[in-house]
Each structure stands twice: as C-alpha cells, then as structure tokens.
Amino acid sequence: MSDRRFSVVICVYTEDRWEDILAAVDSVGRQSLPALETLLVVDHNPALLERLTKEYKEYREYGGQSENVAQGEEVRVLANAGPRGLSAGRNTGIAAARGEFVAFLDDDAVAERDWLRYFAEGYDDDRVMAVGGRTMAAWASGRRPVWFPEEFDWVVGCTYLGLPRGKVRVRNVLGGNASFRRTAFDASGGFATGIGRDGDKRPLGCEETELCIRLAKALPGAVLLIDDRAVIHHKVPAARERFGYFRTRAYAEGLSKALVARSVGADKGLESERRYTTRVLPAGVVRGLRDAMLGRRGGAGRAGAIVTGVAVAAGGYAVGSLRARGGGATFSSGPIVACPASSVPGGTSG
C-alpha cells in the first residue's frame, strides 16, 4: 500500500473546541502512513471559518513550520456546502477529497500514530469498502464514572462493550473513526441529511449505520471491517459524564434508529441491535447486580443505567416511528458530486 492516498475529513462547528481541533489536525500530521491531505469542514460558522483559514494560510506561508501542524501535511479549510449538520459536512469533505480513501476523525479526538496504516492494511482486499477503528474515551474527570456501563460507551461516541474485538467483519463502522473507499460513495451516495448531529441540537446519530446498510445493498459483495488496532482517543467533556446527558443521548438514539429503520427496513436496521439488547445488555445487568451484592462500588448504578437506557431508547424509537409514519421526520441522501476546492465556499488550497 503506497502512502499519501488518504484524505482525512474533520467536521468542525464551534470555536469552543479550538485547541481540540488543532490537536486533531496535528495527530493526522504525525501518522506513520502520511495522509494526502486534511480537510477541515466548517459547519455554518463564519467566524470559525475565517479563523481556521487564517491559521492554516499562515502555516503554508511560513513553509509548513507550525507548532499546530506536522511538517509536510496539507490542510484545506472548507465551508459546509449543504444544510447545517454533520452529514452534509462530511459530504462536502468527500466531494472535495483527492484521495483514493476518505477517513473521518472527530474534531475532539486524536488519532494514534498508526491509525491510517491499520486502515490501509484492510484495503489490501479489493472487496473491502470500509474500515473502522476503536475509539477510546478520554474522560474529563480522568476516569469513568462508577455508574457508567461500558455497554453504553456509544453514548459518548466511543467503542462499547459488545462490539467484536480484533479485525472482523461488521454491519457498519462508527462514523467518528472510520474510512471508506472513495468509490463506495459513487455506488451508494453520501451520508443522509436529516439523520445525525446538527450543531448544538439534540444529539442524534446513526448516519453512518444508514450509509453502511445502503452501501451493502448497492454492492452485495462489499466487506466492511473494524480493526481495533486503529485507535483514536475521544474527549468526553464533564457535561457528558452526567446521567442527564446519558438519558438524552439514549432517547436521541431511539429517534435515530427509527429513521434508519424507515430508510433501510427494520430487519437490517435493527439486526445488530437485537443481539445487543437480548444478550449483551442482560449480561451487563447481571454483572452490575452481582457487583452490588459483593459490595463493589457502582454495580447497582450500572445495572440501573442499563435498564434506564434501554427504556428511554425504546421510547425514542416509538416516538420516532410515529413521526416517520406521520411524515414529521424527513431525510434525504444523494450522489456525491466531486468538485475542486475552489468551487467550495470558503475553500483554501495549498
């Protein structure tokens, strides 16, 4: 696998994460397999767009010498060319990408040095259309809250207990730490708008699940992998360590799953979730209760959180299904149209 074939897309939306954004870009620049480029897609925030454009323009003008960017990395700053939200931001990055492969990294995460190299190994098999990795939580408090079950680490955007380990075939990759062949989007279209996060609104998700299922339908022989050696570390702010956020995110997941089921059908849309709710979560409740009986801290809290999370997510799914049937929820997906950076509003190039 030759180097410099990956375009890395990082979608950003707030200046509050300025230092996190710089750290994410820096981690891409320090990869053992160099990226072709990093694309920073700014989600309808003119002030942030201007600030980032200036930051990386100065980096280029000074010959790549910057404490925020590793030597030799190309960084392009683009404005989201679609509606507000993560899906349209990613689609903007895909359209502008020059690489044969497109990787996605959260704006509050840093990738380990061999992240892209492990992604690249997966594509030695021509059938592989997507490779995801392992996302580890970096808790603001320094450690996991004692009540927070590992089975629900997806609540904070991280790999959760119940996902297969190693390098294995999966239904879908997780969007904050994933890569795709560029041709995968030619076959399936881009991320669906109307699913997933939209700035500071309700923390929806599942846009990558819907895309991956759609991709598998478009290319029946496609293989999607997770390689848990491709590791990123995702910051979990203090606000997301609280039980209130846990409930809100679980409810939003139910809403999102209803949209996915509407798009691709409940059989595929809930295939992995059935195993998770019938096997993984009951085992987690049992472990929590056992720990509580043995006097171990947090056991009862973890068991209660699992039960609450399931109930709240089920409620969200019911509400989302009613809205979908009544036409109260809309989303759409379409083809990705490649475009040069100069045609993207706010685009810069090195």
N, C-alpha and C positions, 0 to 999 in steps of 0.2 A: 504494500500500500504506500504510494508516494505521498509526500507531505503537502501541506497547504491546499487541501481540497475541501476544507470545511468552512462554511460561513456560519458564524455564531450570532444568533439574534437574541438581544436582551431588550425587552419592552419595559419602558420606564414611564412614570406618571407624576411623580412628586419630587420637589426639591428636598423634602424632609429626609429622603434616602440618598442624599448626595454622596456621602462617604461610602455608603454601601455600593452605589453604582460604580464609583471609581475602583473599589476593591474587586467587584465582579469583573470589570474590564481587565484589570491587572492580572487576575487569575487566568483569564484566557490568554493573555500575552505571555504567560510563563509556562505554557503547555510544552510537554516533551515532543508532541507532534504539533508543529505550529499551525495555527489557523490561517486561512487565506485572508480573513477579514472579521471584524466585529461590527455588527450593525446595531446601533442604539436607536430604537424606535420610540419616539416621544408621543405620548397619548394626549393630544389636545391640551398642551400646556406650553404656551408661547414663551414664558419666562424660562422654563427649564430647557426648551429647545434652543433658545439663544445662548444660555449659559453653557450648555454642553457643546454647541457648535464652536463657541469661542475657546473652550477648554481644549478641544482636540485640533482646532486650527492652529493654536499656539504650539501644540505638540509637534505638528508637522513642520511648522515654520522653523522650529529650532532643531530640526534634523532628527526627530524621534527621541530626543533626550528629555524625559519627563519622569518624575517620581511616580506618576499615576499610570504610566503605560510602559510595558516592557519594550526593549529595543526591537524594531522591525515590524511591530504589529500595525496593521492598518485599521483605523477606526472611522466609520462613517456614521453620521448623525442624520436621522430621517424623521420627518413628521408622519404620524399615522395618517394614511391616505383614505381611510374608511371611517365608519362610525366609531364613537368612543368605545373602548373596551379592548381586552386582551386579544381576542380572536382576530379582530381587524388589524391590530398592531402586528401580530405575528404574520398575517397575510401580507402586510406591507413589507416586512422583512424578507419573506420568501420571494416576493416579486422582484426585489432589488438584489437578491443574493446571486453571487457569481460562482459559488462553489458547487461541486457535484453533490455535496451533502450539506444539509442545514441542521444545525444543532441549536437547542433552546436552553437558555440559562435564566433563572430568576434574577431580578435586579437586586435582591437582598441575599444572594448566595455567592459562595466562592467555590470554584472547581479545584479538585486536587490535580497535581501536575500531569498525571497520565490519563486524565478524563477523556480527551479526544482520541488518544492512542487506543484505549479499550473500545471506544465506539468504532473506530476504524477497523479493528480486527473482525468485528461482526459482519462487516460488509464484504469480506473475502468470499462469502457465499452470495452469489448473484440473486438468490431468491429473497434475501433479507431486505426489507423495505424500511424498517425502523429498528433502532436500538436505543433502549433506555438505560438508566443507571440507578444507583442507590443514593437517596437523599437523607442525610443525617441532620438531626435537629441540633441547633446551637441555641440553647435556652438562655434568655436574657438573665435569668436568675442564677445561671451556672449549672443547674441540674433540673431534671424532670420533676414537675410537681408530683407529690406522692400519690395523688388521686388519679393522675392522668394515665389511662391504659395505653400500652404500646399498640394495641389493636386499632386505636383511633389516631395514630400519628398522621394519617391523611388530613385530619382536621387542620394541622399546621403545615400542610404541604410537604410532608416527609413520608419516606417508606415506612409502611406499617407492618406489624406482626400479622402474618397470614399470607403475605406475598411469598412466592417461591424464592429460594436462595440460589446463588450461583449464576450460571449463564443458561437461561431457559427460555423456551417459547412462551409467549403470553398473548392474551387477547388485545391488550392495549398497554402502551407505555404511559408514564406520568409526565405531564407537559412541562414542568419546571426543570426537568433533567432528562432530555430526550433528543434524539436525532432522527432524521429521515433522509432517504434518497430524494434528491430534487424531483426525480421522475415520479415519485409517489404522489405528489400534488398534481402532476399532469393527469394522472389516472383518476384521482378521487376528488379533486378540487381542494380548496383550502379549509381552514377552520370555520365552523359555522358561527356567524354573528347572532347574538341573542342568547347564546349559551356561554357561560363563563363569566369572569370578573369584568366589572365596568367601573374602574376607578374606586371610589370610596363607597359604592353602593353595596347591597347585600353580597356576601362572599360566595357567589355561585361558582360552579366548576364543571367538570366533565366534558369540556370541549374536546380534549384530546381523546377521550373514550369514544365519543361520537365519530370523530375523524377516523380513528383506527378501525372501528367496525365498518365504516363506509369504505375504507381502503381495502379491507379484506373481501368485501363484496365485489369491488371493482376489479381486484386482482386475486382470484381464488387461490392461487398458488403462493401468495405472499407470506413471508415469515416475519414475525415481529418478535424481538428478543428483549430481555432485560439481562444486563451483565452487571452484577452488583459490585464489580471492581471499579466501575466508572462512578466515582463518588463525588458528590458536592456536599457542602455544609450550608444549611439554610438557617438564617437567623429567625428566631422566634421571639418577637417583642413581648414585653411584660403583659400587655393587654391581651395577648393571645394565650397566655398561661392561665387565664381566668375561666371559671366554669361558665360564665355568661357567654363568652365567645364560643366555647365548646358547643353550647346548645344552639346558638345562632348558626354556626357553621354546619352542624348536623342537619338542621332544618333546611338550610340552603342546598345541601347535598341531595336531600329528598326532592326538592323542587327541580334540581338539575337532572336527576335520574328520570324524572317524568318526561322531560323534554327529550332525553336520549331515547327512551322507550318509544316515544311518539315518532322519532326520526327513523330508527332502525329496527323497531319491533321489540317487544318485551323479552322474547326468547334470547336474543343476542344481547340486548341492552342490559339485562339483569342476570346473565349467565354466571359471571364470576361472583356477583353479589349473593346469589343463593347459597353457594358453598360457604361464603364468608359469614352469612348470618345463621346458617344452620350448623356449622362446625366450629369455625374459629371463635366466634363470639361466645357461644355457650361454654366452650373450654375456658375462655378468659374469665367468665363469671365464676366458674367453679374454682379457678386458681385464686381469684380475689377473695372468695368466701373462705377458702382453706387458709389463706394467709391471715385473714381476720381471726379465725379460730385459733391460730397459732400465735396470735398476739403481734403479728408483723404490721408495721405502720402502712396505712394506705390501702390495705386489702379490701375493706368494705367500701371505701370510696371508689376504687377502681371497678368493683362489681356494680356499684350503683351507677357509675358513669356509663358503663357499657349498656345497661338496661335503659337508662335515660336517652342515650344517643340513638339506640335502635328505635325507641318510641317516637322521638322527635323527628328523626329522618323519615319514618313511616308516615307521620303526619304531614311532613312536607311533600312526600310523594303523592299522598292522597289529594292535597290541595293543588299541586302541580298538574295532576292528571285531570282534575275537574276544569282547571283553567285551560288546559290544552284542548279538551273536548269542546269547551265553550268558545274557543277562539281567542282567549285572553292572553295567550302567550305565543309569540311569533319568533322565528329564527330562520336563517337562510344560509345557504352555502353555494359557492360557485367556483368557476375555474380561476386559477391564479394566472394573471397576465404579466409576463416578465416585462420589466421596464428598466431603463437606465437610471442611475441615481439622480441625474439632472432633471428627470421628469417628476421626481417625488418632491412635494413641497418641503422646503427646509433642508433638502439633501445637501451633503457635502461629500467630497471625494478627495482622496489623497493623490 
